Amino acid sequence: MKYRNIIAAALLLALFSGSTGSLMAQRKAFNQENLSHYDQKPYHFGFSLGFNKMNFSLKPVESLYVLNEETNFEGSTYGPLYTVLPRADFGFHIGIVSNLKISPMFDLRFVPTLAFGDRYIDYEYQRPASSGLNGNGPAKVSQQFEATFIDLPLHIKYKSVRINNTRAYVLGGFKFSTDLSSNQFKDEGEDGGTIYARSAKNDFHYELGFGLDHYFYYFKFSTEIKASFGMRNLVYPGEALPRIFTNSIDRLNSKVIMVSFLFE
């Protein structure tokens, strides 16, 4: 019995020592900093990819009633306009990351990006009885705006203190965008559709966002959410008849939400 107690105590001590050593090793691995000298570099590069949600911020004219009264619908397949509303859609984007260290907490970032997506303007109007199309009830038409943006953003990034292998950050800045698929200069009826409204090709945005940096053994991975707000009124005179469609919009601004995954 005496020897059994000694053997049991020795086994318990060995198990306790082993588990303590394993916990210490795991804790050491958890607290080990990856890429400890990464943020001391004056600059670094990478790439980003992600998805986006493109939309418009649309302000209609103050009184659609007055606009309808002033518009001549005689001989037209369109009648008085009820509503004009924007509609969002999803897209994706890819970019190249260029990061310049300004101070331990601030970076200057240039991330040229190619973004693809769609957005729409939906019109609801009254179909005139003379159109011969199922009476004079309500009807809808939509203008699709295919977007292929080349974005040239310049951001200031403010980083929090690094905790182990993670740090948070916020960023803000401006960007210039040009839409390679803009219908500003397309001919009426091109691609088989009527152009009810046109949008300008070039725009300037201000941007705000936040994200998390995580340091792995070989690279830094970041997740980022960013909102972009266009500053230019994009509505452009069109030739669609009646011109009530274009004339119903007082102001049209771009609005984009971007979720990005960055590898640096």
ABEGO torsion letter per residue (X at the ends): XAAAAAAAAAAAAAAAAAAAAAAAAAAAAAABBBGAAAAABABBBBBBBEBBBBBBBBBBBABAAAAAAABBABGBABBBBABBBBBBBBBBBBBBBBBBBABAABBBBBBBBBBBEBBBBBBBBBBBAAAGBGEABBBBBBBBBBBBBBBBBBBBBBBBBBBEABBBBBBBEBBBBBBAABAAABBBGBGGBBBABBBBABBBBBBBBBBBBBBBAABBBBBBBBBBBBABBABBBBABOBAAAAAABABBBBBBBBBBBBBX
